[in-house]
Amino acid sequence: MNRLMARRVRRRGAKFLGFNAMALTTVGRKSGLERTTPVGWFPGTDGSWLVVASAAGAPGNPDWYYNLAAHPDQVRIDVDGKTVDVRAEQLHGPERAQAWDQITTAAPRFAQYQVKTDRELPVIRLVPRH
């Protein structure tokens, strides 16, 4: 399903579970191979994109999160018909709190995901590389 959805998102943009969706391509932390998965995103206040490694509130982070952490400068997104090389930055402290408020206001289900798990859901900012 991820491959089919990622292909659709690449071509023309899409909604994923009611959210704006992008195809997120990372480099596998173990394999070194490119991995693409569809993820929902939210607009950052600075022209970046925000994604949440929620895994719908599962006990562990999704695999793509670990790939981002291992290779934050080897990330590409396909969003709104464009391909953009980005750098992944995990948000902490007040920056995360501000982004989290924005995300949970736009999509209250993320607050429900947070309640389902003991881990703090990572919020990642994807910034274009120039």
C-alpha positions as CSV (number, residue, x, y, z in Angstrom):
1,M,0.0,0.0,0.0
2,N,2.8,2.5,0.8
3,R,4.3,2.1,-2.7
4,L,1.0,2.6,-4.4
5,M,0.1,5.6,-2.3
6,A,3.6,7.1,-2.6
7,R,3.4,6.8,-6.4
8,R,0.0,8.6,-6.4
9,V,1.3,11.3,-4.1
10,R,4.4,11.9,-6.3
11,R,2.3,12.3,-9.4
12,R,-0.3,14.8,-8.3
13,G,-0.4,15.3,-4.5
14,A,-3.0,13.7,-2.4
15,K,-4.8,13.5,0.9
16,F,-3.8,10.8,3.3
17,L,-6.3,10.1,6.1
18,G,-7.7,13.5,5.4
19,F,-4.4,15.4,5.6
20,N,-2.1,16.8,3.0
21,A,0.3,14.1,1.9
22,M,3.8,13.9,0.6
23,A,6.1,11.0,-0.5
24,L,9.0,11.0,2.0
25,T,12.2,9.4,0.7
26,T,14.8,8.5,3.2
27,V,18.0,6.4,3.2
28,G,17.6,3.2,5.2
29,R,19.8,3.3,8.3
30,K,20.7,-0.4,7.9
31,S,20.3,-1.1,4.2
32,G,21.5,2.2,2.8
33,L,18.7,1.8,0.2
34,E,16.2,4.5,-0.5
35,R,12.8,4.0,1.1
36,T,9.7,6.0,0.2
37,T,6.6,6.2,2.3
38,P,3.5,8.5,2.3
39,V,3.2,10.8,5.3
40,G,0.8,13.6,6.3
41,W,2.3,17.0,6.6
42,F,1.5,20.4,8.0
43,P,2.9,23.8,6.8
44,G,5.7,25.2,8.9
45,T,5.6,28.9,9.7
46,D,8.9,29.4,7.8
47,G,8.0,27.6,4.5
48,S,9.1,24.3,5.8
49,W,7.0,21.1,6.2
50,L,6.2,19.5,9.6
51,V,5.7,15.8,10.0
52,V,4.9,13.7,13.1
53,A,6.4,10.3,13.7
54,S,3.2,9.2,15.3
55,A,2.7,5.6,14.1
56,A,-0.9,6.3,15.2
57,G,0.2,6.2,18.8
58,A,2.0,2.8,18.6
59,P,4.6,2.1,21.3
60,G,7.5,2.6,18.8
61,N,8.4,5.2,16.2
62,P,7.9,4.3,12.5
63,D,11.0,3.1,10.6
64,W,11.2,6.2,8.5
65,Y,11.9,8.2,11.7
66,Y,15.0,6.2,12.4
67,N,16.1,6.7,8.8
68,L,15.7,10.4,9.1
69,A,17.7,10.5,12.4
70,A,20.5,8.4,10.8
71,H,20.7,10.5,7.6
72,P,19.0,13.9,8.1
73,D,20.7,15.4,5.0
74,Q,19.7,12.6,2.7
75,V,16.0,13.2,2.5
76,R,13.8,14.1,-0.4
77,I,10.1,14.9,-0.6
78,D,7.6,14.9,-3.4
79,V,4.9,17.3,-2.5
80,D,2.4,19.3,-4.6
81,G,4.0,18.0,-7.8
82,K,7.5,19.1,-6.9
83,T,10.5,17.2,-5.7
84,V,12.5,18.9,-3.0
85,D,15.7,17.9,-1.3
86,V,15.3,18.7,2.4
87,R,17.1,18.5,5.8
88,A,15.3,16.9,8.7
89,E,15.4,18.6,12.0
90,Q,13.7,17.2,15.1
91,L,12.0,19.9,17.2
92,H,12.5,20.2,20.9
93,G,11.3,22.5,23.7
94,P,9.4,25.6,22.9
95,E,9.8,25.1,19.1
96,R,8.2,21.6,19.4
97,A,5.4,22.9,21.7
98,Q,4.5,25.7,19.2
99,A,4.5,23.2,16.3
100,W,2.6,20.6,18.4
101,D,-0.1,23.2,19.2
102,Q,-0.5,24.1,15.5
103,I,-0.6,20.4,14.5
104,T,-3.2,19.3,17.2
105,T,-5.4,22.3,16.4
106,A,-5.4,21.4,12.7
107,A,-5.7,17.6,13.4
108,P,-6.9,16.7,16.9
109,R,-6.4,13.0,16.3
110,F,-2.6,13.6,16.9
111,A,-3.4,14.6,20.5
112,Q,-5.3,11.2,20.8
113,Y,-2.2,9.4,19.4
114,Q,-0.1,11.1,22.1
115,V,-2.4,9.8,24.8
116,K,-2.1,6.3,23.5
117,T,1.6,6.0,24.0
118,D,4.3,6.7,26.6
119,R,6.7,8.2,24.1
120,E,6.7,11.8,23.1
121,L,5.7,11.9,19.5
122,P,8.6,13.3,17.4
123,V,7.8,16.4,15.4
124,I,10.2,16.8,12.5
125,R,10.7,20.0,10.4
126,L,11.8,19.4,6.8
127,V,13.7,22.4,5.5
128,P,14.7,22.8,1.8
129,R,18.4,22.4,1.1
130,H,19.9,24.9,-1.2
